[in-house]
């Protein structure tokens, strides 16, 4: 399993200047890779591996490329071909794509050391030291330890638009060292949940819990104020650059707050349940709709599902995406479909009389579809009527503030 840990970095002024120089050399290497790809016979390049063989000639022709780590230089060439493959995949999926563009200094802010050229030292406390080849030592805030069973495969150092530095460690853990998932045949509906990604609530679970949306209104109001201040500055001036960094910091705060919220929520889900089933949503199509697009983007549902799947591997939990179409219309009790406009928040089946919240009904359907896709029948001793209606005293509603401040829903 591959994953990453990210840490704040605090290089000295001299080391920061050296880092910026090296990143700029890698930017020139990226641009030169692009130039050769477009102008050199494809038989001589055409892949990252073939292009790596040209690097010794680069160093003979341009001494600047000899000043950076050779493995990091190879990784920069590979980066170009990874971006190229990304464009190719988008084109195959029917999207219109152009060509990879020349990178300016503002657009190229990181470099990666792969396999060698780095060493993590002094990890006994909250601070650690990262040594990078041809650069030197960099202090990092070692707020969480890298697991003993994880191997560091690569190190990426990046300067954010705010001017702050961060280090990401690409880790790899053997699947044999990860917790084992419960046997599929032994899964119990009482310790498994379906999740409906809602509109009024962030999520609604099949066992009668809702988690509120994260309130970012104050943060967005602050962002608008800072952006108005930026619009009044003369572009290119010192005041403009100072205010640009302020806007970037507010954006980073919003992004971090949302990500922190999702991390804590997904950690609770995979630790509390043996199996979690979630809707496979067409997020791209939803964002292209004109109404409520920003809220959908703030929800970052695709990121939420990705984190859920990643945490499931770490904690040994089953996570599965199921078909989302029809989960709201279909009655969880008898299966009869009942069309409901978006403003109708209650499910009332005209066929069997089953009544509950519309999102609760959808969450139960997600759970049932998950069991069906695993080849398990719906347990007869788990009737859908056991779901808690939202107007009962036992129904549990969890505020987003509690998720962010405590980091736990179950404690």
C-alpha positions as CSV (number, residue, x, y, z in Angstrom):
1,X,0.0,0.0,0.0
2,X,1.3,3.4,-0.9
3,X,0.4,6.6,1.0
4,X,2.1,9.8,2.2
5,X,2.8,11.9,5.3
6,X,3.2,15.6,5.1
7,X,5.2,17.9,7.5
8,X,6.0,21.6,7.8
9,X,9.6,22.4,7.0
10,X,11.7,25.3,8.3
11,X,14.9,25.7,6.2
12,X,17.4,28.4,7.2
13,X,17.6,31.4,4.9
14,X,20.7,30.0,3.2
15,X,19.1,26.6,2.7
16,X,15.8,28.1,1.4
17,X,17.8,30.1,-1.2
18,X,19.5,26.8,-2.3
19,X,16.2,25.0,-2.4
20,X,14.7,27.7,-4.6
21,X,17.7,27.5,-6.9
22,X,17.4,23.7,-7.2
23,X,13.7,23.9,-7.9
24,X,14.3,26.3,-10.7
25,X,16.9,24.0,-12.2
26,X,14.3,21.2,-12.1
27,X,11.8,23.6,-13.7
28,X,14.3,24.2,-16.6
29,X,14.8,20.4,-16.8
30,X,11.0,19.9,-17.1
31,X,10.7,22.5,-19.8
32,X,13.7,21.0,-21.7
33,X,12.1,17.6,-21.5
34,X,9.0,19.1,-23.1
35,X,11.1,20.7,-25.8
36,X,12.9,17.5,-26.7
37,X,9.6,15.5,-26.6
38,X,8.2,17.9,-29.3
39,X,11.4,18.3,-31.4
40,X,13.5,15.1,-31.1
41,X,12.8,11.9,-33.0
42,X,10.2,9.9,-31.0
43,X,12.2,6.7,-31.5
44,X,15.0,8.2,-29.3
45,X,12.6,9.2,-26.5
46,X,8.9,8.5,-26.2
47,X,9.1,7.2,-22.6
48,X,10.6,8.4,-19.4
49,X,13.0,5.4,-19.3
50,X,14.4,6.3,-22.8
51,X,14.6,10.0,-21.9
52,X,16.7,9.2,-18.8
53,X,19.5,8.0,-21.1
54,X,19.8,11.5,-22.5
55,X,20.6,13.1,-19.1
56,X,24.4,12.5,-19.4
57,X,24.4,14.5,-22.6
58,X,22.4,17.2,-20.9
59,X,25.1,17.6,-18.3
60,X,27.8,17.8,-20.9
61,X,25.9,20.5,-22.8
62,X,24.5,22.4,-19.8
63,X,26.6,22.3,-16.6
64,X,23.7,23.6,-14.6
65,X,22.1,20.1,-14.6
66,X,25.2,18.7,-12.9
67,X,24.5,20.8,-9.9
68,X,21.4,18.9,-8.8
69,X,20.9,15.3,-7.6
70,X,20.9,12.8,-10.5
71,X,18.0,10.7,-9.1
72,X,15.9,13.9,-8.6
73,X,16.7,14.9,-12.1
74,X,15.4,11.6,-13.4
75,X,12.3,12.0,-11.3
76,X,11.6,15.4,-12.9
77,X,11.7,13.8,-16.4
78,X,9.4,11.1,-15.1
79,X,7.1,13.9,-13.8
80,X,6.6,15.2,-17.4
81,X,5.6,11.8,-18.7
82,X,3.2,11.3,-15.8
83,X,1.5,14.5,-16.7
84,X,1.5,13.4,-20.3
85,X,-0.2,10.2,-19.4
86,X,-2.8,12.1,-17.4
87,X,-3.7,14.2,-20.5
88,X,-4.0,11.0,-22.5
89,X,-6.4,9.4,-20.0
90,X,-8.6,12.5,-20.0
91,X,-8.6,12.5,-23.8
92,X,-9.6,8.8,-23.8
93,X,-12.5,9.6,-21.5
94,X,-13.9,12.1,-24.1
95,X,-12.6,15.3,-22.6
96,X,-10.9,18.0,-24.8
97,X,-7.3,18.4,-23.9
98,X,-4.4,20.5,-25.2
99,X,-0.7,20.2,-24.8
100,X,1.5,20.4,-21.7
101,X,2.6,24.0,-21.3
102,X,5.9,25.6,-20.5
103,X,6.2,26.0,-16.7
104,X,6.9,29.5,-15.3
105,X,8.6,29.9,-11.9
106,X,5.2,30.6,-10.3
107,X,3.8,27.3,-11.7
108,X,6.7,25.0,-10.7
109,X,7.3,25.0,-6.9
110,X,8.5,21.5,-5.9
111,X,11.0,18.8,-6.6
112,X,11.1,15.1,-5.7
113,X,14.0,12.8,-4.5
114,X,13.3,9.2,-5.4
115,X,15.0,6.1,-4.0
116,X,18.1,8.0,-2.8
117,X,19.6,11.4,-2.1
118,X,17.7,11.9,1.2
119,X,17.9,10.8,4.9
120,X,15.6,11.4,7.8
121,X,17.5,11.9,11.1
122,X,16.9,12.8,14.7
123,X,13.3,11.6,14.9
124,X,13.2,11.1,18.7
125,X,11.2,14.2,19.4
126,X,8.7,16.6,17.9
127,X,11.4,18.0,15.6
128,X,13.5,16.0,13.0
129,X,16.1,16.7,10.4
130,X,15.8,15.9,6.7
131,X,19.1,15.8,4.8
132,X,18.9,16.4,1.0
133,X,21.8,15.7,-1.4
134,X,23.6,18.8,-2.6
135,X,21.4,21.0,-0.4
136,X,21.9,20.2,3.3
137,X,19.9,19.7,6.5
138,X,16.3,21.0,6.9
139,X,14.4,21.1,10.2
140,X,10.9,19.6,10.0
141,X,8.0,19.6,12.5
142,X,7.8,15.8,13.2
143,X,4.2,15.8,14.5
144,X,3.5,12.2,13.7
145,X,6.0,9.3,13.4
146,X,6.5,7.3,10.3
147,X,5.4,3.7,11.0
148,X,8.3,1.2,11.5
149,X,6.9,-1.1,8.9
150,X,6.8,1.7,6.2
151,X,9.6,2.3,3.8
152,X,10.3,5.9,2.5
153,X,10.3,5.6,-1.3
154,X,10.5,9.3,-2.2
155,X,10.6,12.8,-0.7
156,X,9.0,15.9,-2.2
157,X,9.7,19.3,-0.9
158,X,7.4,22.2,-1.9
159,X,7.2,25.9,-1.4
160,X,3.5,26.9,-1.2
161,X,2.1,30.1,-2.6
162,X,2.0,31.4,1.0
163,X,5.8,31.2,1.1
164,X,5.8,28.3,3.6
165,X,7.7,25.1,3.0
166,X,6.4,21.5,3.3
167,X,7.9,18.0,3.0
168,X,5.9,15.0,1.9
169,X,7.2,11.4,2.4
170,X,6.0,8.9,-0.1
171,X,5.6,5.7,2.0
172,X,5.0,2.1,1.1
173,X,3.8,-0.6,3.5
174,X,3.6,-4.3,2.7
175,X,0.0,-5.5,2.7
176,X,1.0,-8.3,5.1
177,X,1.8,-5.7,7.7
178,X,-1.7,-4.1,7.5
179,X,-4.6,-5.2,9.7
180,X,-6.7,-8.0,8.2
181,X,-10.3,-7.2,7.2
182,X,-13.1,-9.2,8.7
183,X,-14.2,-12.2,6.7
184,X,-16.9,-11.2,4.2
185,X,-19.2,-14.1,5.2
186,X,-19.1,-13.0,8.8
187,X,-20.2,-9.4,8.2
188,X,-23.1,-8.4,10.4
189,X,-25.6,-5.6,9.4
190,X,-25.6,-4.4,13.0
191,X,-21.9,-3.4,12.7
192,X,-22.1,-2.2,9.0
193,X,-23.5,1.0,7.7
194,X,-24.6,2.6,4.5
195,X,-23.9,6.3,4.0
196,X,-26.0,8.8,2.1
197,X,-24.1,11.9,1.1
198,X,-26.8,14.4,1.7
199,X,-27.9,18.0,1.1
200,X,-29.2,19.1,4.5
201,X,-26.6,17.1,6.3
202,X,-23.1,16.1,5.2
203,X,-23.8,12.4,5.7
204,X,-26.7,10.4,6.9
205,X,-26.0,6.8,8.1
206,X,-28.3,3.8,8.0
207,X,-28.1,3.3,11.8
208,X,-29.7,6.7,12.6
209,X,-26.9,9.3,12.7
210,X,-26.4,12.5,10.8
211,X,-23.3,14.7,10.7
212,X,-23.8,18.4,10.0
213,X,-22.1,20.4,7.3
214,X,-18.9,22.2,8.1
215,X,-19.8,25.9,8.4
216,X,-17.3,27.9,6.3
217,X,-19.3,31.1,6.0
218,X,-17.0,33.2,8.1
219,X,-13.9,31.9,6.2
220,X,-15.4,32.8,2.8
221,X,-16.4,36.2,4.0
222,X,-12.8,36.8,5.1
223,X,-11.6,35.5,1.8
224,X,-13.9,38.0,0.0
225,X,-12.5,40.9,2.1
226,X,-8.9,39.9,1.4
227,X,-9.6,39.5,-2.3
228,X,-11.1,43.0,-2.4
229,X,-8.0,44.4,-0.8
230,X,-5.9,42.6,-3.4
231,X,-7.9,44.1,-6.2
232,X,-6.9,47.6,-5.0
233,X,-3.2,46.9,-5.0
234,X,-0.9,47.6,-8.0
235,X,0.1,44.3,-9.5
236,X,3.8,43.7,-9.2
237,X,4.3,46.0,-6.2
238,X,5.5,44.9,-2.8
239,X,2.1,45.6,-1.3
240,X,0.4,43.4,-4.0
241,X,2.8,40.5,-3.2
242,X,2.1,40.9,0.5
243,X,-1.6,40.9,0.0
244,X,-1.4,38.0,-2.5
245,X,0.2,35.8,0.2
246,X,-2.6,36.9,2.7
247,X,-5.2,35.7,0.2
248,X,-3.3,32.4,-0.3
249,X,-3.2,31.9,3.5
250,X,-7.0,32.3,3.8
251,X,-7.5,29.8,0.9
252,X,-5.1,27.4,2.6
253,X,-7.0,27.7,5.9
254,X,-10.3,26.8,4.2
255,X,-8.7,23.9,2.4
256,X,-7.0,22.6,5.5
257,X,-10.2,23.0,7.7
258,X,-12.2,20.9,5.2
259,X,-9.5,18.2,4.9
260,X,-9.1,18.0,8.7
261,X,-12.9,17.6,9.0
262,X,-12.9,14.7,6.4
263,X,-9.9,13.0,8.0
264,X,-11.5,12.9,11.4
265,X,-14.9,11.8,10.1
266,X,-13.5,9.0,7.9
267,X,-11.2,7.8,10.7
268,X,-14.3,7.5,13.0
269,X,-16.2,5.5,10.4
270,X,-13.5,2.9,9.7
271,X,-12.7,2.4,13.3
272,X,-16.3,2.1,14.4
273,X,-17.6,-0.3,11.7
274,X,-16.5,-3.5,10.0
275,X,-18.0,-2.4,6.7
276,X,-18.9,0.9,5.2
277,X,-20.9,1.3,2.0
278,X,-21.1,4.6,0.2
279,X,-22.7,5.9,-3.0
280,X,-20.6,6.0,-6.2
281,X,-21.4,9.6,-7.2
282,X,-20.8,11.3,-10.5
283,X,-19.2,14.3,-8.8
284,X,-18.0,15.9,-12.0
285,X,-21.5,15.9,-13.5
286,X,-23.0,17.3,-10.2
287,X,-20.5,20.2,-10.2
288,X,-21.5,21.0,-13.8
289,X,-25.1,21.7,-12.7
290,X,-25.8,25.4,-12.1
291,X,-27.5,25.1,-8.7
292,X,-25.6,24.8,-5.4
293,X,-22.3,24.0,-7.2
294,X,-20.1,25.7,-4.6
295,X,-21.6,23.7,-1.7
296,X,-21.1,20.5,-3.7
297,X,-17.4,21.4,-4.2
298,X,-17.0,22.3,-0.6
299,X,-18.3,18.9,0.3
300,X,-15.5,17.3,-1.7
301,X,-17.3,14.0,-1.8
302,X,-14.8,12.4,-4.2
303,X,-12.0,13.3,-1.8
304,X,-14.1,12.0,1.1
305,X,-14.6,8.6,-0.6
306,X,-10.9,8.4,-1.5
307,X,-9.9,9.1,2.2
308,X,-12.5,6.5,3.3
309,X,-10.9,3.8,1.0
310,X,-7.4,4.8,2.1
311,X,-8.3,4.6,5.8
312,X,-10.0,1.3,5.3
313,X,-6.7,-0.3,4.3
314,X,-5.0,1.1,7.4
315,X,-7.6,-0.1,9.8
316,X,-8.8,-3.3,8.2
317,X,-12.3,-2.3,7.2
318,X,-14.4,-3.1,4.2
319,X,-15.3,0.0,2.1
320,X,-17.3,-0.4,-1.1
321,X,-19.0,2.0,-3.5
322,X,-22.4,1.0,-4.7
323,X,-24.7,2.3,-7.5
324,X,-26.3,5.5,-6.4
325,X,-29.1,5.7,-8.9
326,X,-32.5,5.2,-7.4
327,X,-31.5,5.0,-3.7
328,X,-33.7,7.9,-2.8
329,X,-36.8,6.8,-4.8
330,X,-36.7,3.1,-3.9
331,X,-38.4,2.1,-0.7
332,X,-36.0,0.3,1.6
333,X,-38.8,-1.9,3.0
334,X,-40.6,-3.1,-0.1
335,X,-38.5,-1.9,-3.1
336,X,-41.3,0.2,-4.7
337,X,-40.1,3.4,-6.4
338,X,-41.7,6.6,-5.4
339,X,-40.6,9.8,-7.2
340,X,-39.8,12.6,-4.7
341,X,-38.9,16.3,-5.6
342,X,-35.8,17.6,-3.9
343,X,-37.8,19.6,-1.4
344,X,-39.7,16.6,0.0
345,X,-37.5,15.4,2.9
346,X,-39.7,12.5,4.2
347,X,-40.1,9.1,2.6
348,X,-43.6,7.7,2.8
349,X,-44.2,4.5,0.8
350,X,-47.7,4.3,-0.7
351,X,-47.3,0.5,-1.0
352,X,-46.2,-0.7,2.4
353,X,-46.6,2.4,4.5
354,X,-42.9,2.6,5.6
355,X,-42.1,6.1,6.7
356,X,-38.7,7.7,7.6
357,X,-36.4,10.5,6.6
358,X,-35.6,10.5,2.8
359,X,-31.8,10.4,3.5
360,X,-32.3,7.6,6.0
361,X,-34.2,5.6,3.4
362,X,-31.4,6.1,0.9
363,X,-28.7,5.1,3.5
364,X,-30.5,1.8,4.2
365,X,-30.7,1.2,0.4
366,X,-27.0,1.8,0.1
367,X,-26.4,-0.7,2.9
368,X,-28.6,-3.3,1.3
369,X,-27.0,-2.9,-2.1
370,X,-23.6,-3.3,-0.5
371,X,-24.5,-6.6,1.1
372,X,-26.0,-7.7,-2.3
373,X,-22.8,-6.8,-4.2
374,X,-20.8,-8.8,-1.7
375,X,-23.0,-11.8,-2.4
376,X,-24.6,-11.7,1.0
377,X,-28.3,-11.7,1.6
378,X,-30.0,-9.1,3.8
379,X,-30.3,-10.5,7.3
380,X,-33.8,-11.4,8.2
381,X,-33.3,-10.3,11.8
382,X,-32.4,-6.8,10.7
383,X,-35.7,-5.2,9.6
384,X,-35.4,-1.7,8.1
385,X,-38.0,-0.4,10.5
386,X,-35.2,-0.4,13.2
387,X,-33.9,2.9,11.7
388,X,-34.4,5.8,14.0
389,X,-36.7,8.5,12.7
390,X,-35.2,12.0,13.0
391,X,-37.9,13.2,15.4
392,X,-37.2,10.5,18.1
393,X,-35.2,11.3,21.2
394,X,-32.7,8.5,20.5
395,X,-31.7,9.9,17.1
396,X,-28.1,11.1,17.1
397,X,-27.2,14.4,15.3
398,X,-23.6,15.3,15.4
399,X,-22.5,18.9,14.8
400,X,-19.6,19.6,12.4
401,X,-18.0,21.7,15.2
402,X,-17.8,18.6,17.4
403,X,-16.0,16.7,14.6
404,X,-13.4,19.4,14.1
405,X,-12.8,20.2,17.8
406,X,-12.7,16.8,19.3
407,X,-11.8,14.6,16.4
408,X,-14.2,11.9,17.5
409,X,-17.8,11.0,17.0
410,X,-18.0,7.9,19.0
411,X,-16.2,8.9,22.2
